């Protein structure tokens, strides 16, 4: 019933804020400020070995997966409200910039490599949410004067299960060997280029770790993983807790819309 009432309100009043449901905007200024409020290093516990071995990969998210963030990401991916790509892309750009500052890479050429999505997820949504966020983040960072482009070179190579409800160990096993490289992530820029893996949510780190592993195998180890949000574990007593929040995007290599300028 609540979904029907929301749909009726959208028809009568037009677009509504994905965070607080105020009419007239896809994400109001207050909710966007809360989504973008606190870029910081946030790591899963325990973090996958692929992310922590030397040289360690910095894991930065714009904020925790709480408050208005889950509602905004759900509306973006599942309803889907594609107009949310703009504010969420700005949030991802904040995380990337924080990672570049921490690693001293602001003076280098940057490539954002989105974690790939399953084709079935893209077909169901009608667009590739993860790639679109990377495109929007890169465009936002270029407006800030940084030489950033996307490099969508990762693809899903095997049949993977839906990650929802899987433990950290199950997610790692599910994604082991799941991605393949479709081309050079840095192109002609070579070693002078820094690579940042991007995603919407960092949960157990399994998706990011597999992306880092595949890129590192060809000599292009990313300097960071940047996400809009990171989930919060409610207890450190048990090491194989189920994630407290839904998983990040179901991964697929297909580009649906958007263009890297």
N, C-alpha and C positions, 0 to 999 in steps of 0.2 A: 504493500500500500504506500509506503514512504517513497519508493521509487516512482510510482505512478504520480504522486503529488509533486515530486520534483520535476518530472517530465512536463506536467501540466503547467507548473510555474514557469519553466523555461519557455514554453510556447506563449504564455501570456505576457511575461515580463522580459523575455529575451535572455541573454547569457547571464549566468550567475557565478559568483566567485566559488572556485573549487574548494577553498578553505573554510569560509564562513557563510557562504551562500548569499552574500549581499548581491543585489541585482546590478547589472550593467557592465561588469568586468569579468574576465576569465579568472583573474587572480588579483584581488585588491592590493593596494600598496602595503597595508598592514600585514596581510598574509605573505606577500612576497618578501617583506622584510624578515618575517619569522623563518621562512624557508632559507633565506640567504644569511641568517644571522651570525653564524659562528664557524667559519672555515677553520679546521684544525686536523691534526693527525688523529685518526681513529682506526684502530686495528682490531681484527677479530681475535678472540682469545680461545684457543690457541690459533696463531697465524700459520698458514701453510708454509712449509719449508721453502717452496719456490719463491716466496716473497721476502723471506728473512735472511737467506744465505747471502754472503758477501758477493757483490755490493748490494746491500738491502734496498728494497723498493719502498719508497715513502708512500704511505696510504693516507690520503687526505679526503675528507668529505666536507661538504658545506655545512652539514649539521646532522644531528641524530635523527633516526627514523621514528619520529614522534610528533605530537602536536598536529599541525595542519599538513605536515609533509606526506603522511600516508594517503590522506584524502586527495591531495593534489596529484600525486603520482598515480593513484588508482584512476582518477578522472582522466588523466592524460592517456594512460595506456588502455584502459578497459572500456571507457564509455563510447568511443574515445574523444576527448576534447583536444584536437591537435593544436589549437591555438595556444595551449599551455606549453608548447615546445619553446616559445620565446622566453617566458620568465624562468622556466626550468633550465633552459640553456644558459641563461645568465648565471643561475646558481651554480651550474657545472663549471662555467668559466671561472667563477670565484675560487672553486676548489683547485682547478688547474693552476691558476695564478699563484695561489698559496703554495702549491707544490713546487712551482718553478722558483719562487723566492727561497724556499727552504733548501733546495738543491743547488742554488746558484746558477740556474739555467736560463734566466730571463734574457740573456744576451744571445742565446742560440736559436737556430731555427727549430721549431717544434712540430711534431706530428702527433695528432690525437688518433689513437687506434681503438675504436669501439669494440667491446666484447661482442662477438657475433650472436645472432638470434636464430632460433629454429624457423624454418620456412613456414611451418604450420602456424606458429604464433603470429608471424607477419600477415599471413593470409587471413587469419581470424580477425586481426585488428585493422587490416587495410593499410598499414604503413609500418615502417621499421622504426620503432620508438627510440631505440638506443642510438642508431646511426643519426637520426634527426637531432637528438640532443647534442651529439658530438659536432654536427654541422653548425648548429646554432651557437655552441660554445666557441668554436673556432672563429666564427664571424664576429662574435662579441669581443674576443681577444684581439682580433685584427683592428677593430675600432679603437682599442686601447693602445694600439701601436706595436703589438707583438706579432712576429712572423709565424703565424700558426695556421696549419692546414690539417684536414683530416686525411687519414690513410686507412681505408676500409679493406684491409688485406686478409683478415681472418674469416674463416668459414667453418661451419659445422661439418665435420667429416664422417661422423657416425650417428647412428640413431641413439639419442639420449632421452632419458625419462624426464618427465616434468619434475622439477626440483622441489615443488611445494611439499612440505611435510617431511623432507629427508633430513637426517642428521648431518652434522659436519662431515663425518667419515663417509656416509652414503653419498653425499654430494661430491666429495673428492673422487670416489670410485666411479660415480656416474659420468664425470667429465674427463677422467683420465684418458688421454689420447683422442679426445673428441674434436679438437680443432686442427685445421690445417692452414698453411700459409698460401695465399694466392698470388703473391708478388712481393717486391721489396717494400718494407714499410717506410723507408726513407728516400728511395729513389736516388737521384743524382746528388742529393745533399750529403750522403755518406755519413761518416763518423761525426761530422760537425753537427748533425741533427740529433735532438733529444726526443725520445718517444715517451708518451704518456698514455697508458691504457685508461679508457673511460667506461663508465657504466652508470646506471641509475642508482642502484643500492648495493652496498657492500654488506654481505650477510656473513657467511663463513669464510669468504675469500676463495672458494673453489673455482669459480669462473675466472676471476682475475688471475689466480695462480696458473691455470692452464694457459691463459693468454700470454702471460709472462714467460712460461716455459717454452712455448712454441716460438715466440719472438727471440728469446735468448739463445735458442738452438741454432739460429742463423747469425749469431753475433750481434744482435740488436737488443740487448737487455734494457727494458724500460727503466726510466729513473723514478717513475711514480705511477700509482693508480689513483685516479680522481673520480669521485662519485658525488651525486647530489646529496646522498644520505648514507649513514651507516647504522645498522641495527645495534641495539643495546642488549647485551646479555644480562639477565636478571640475577644470575648467580654464578660465581666462579668455582663453586664446590664441585660441580660435575662438568666434565670436559666434553661430553657428547650430547649436550642439551639440544633439543629441537630449536630451530630459530624461532624467536618470539614474533617475528614479522614475516609477511609473505616474501618469497624470493625475488631477486632482481629479474629483469626481463628474460622471457623465454627466447633463446638466442637464434638468430637467423641471418645469413649473409646478404639477403636480397635488399637492394636499395629501392625504396618506393617513391619517395618524393624528397624535395630539397636539393640544393646544389651548393657545392663548395666553390666559393667565389675567389 
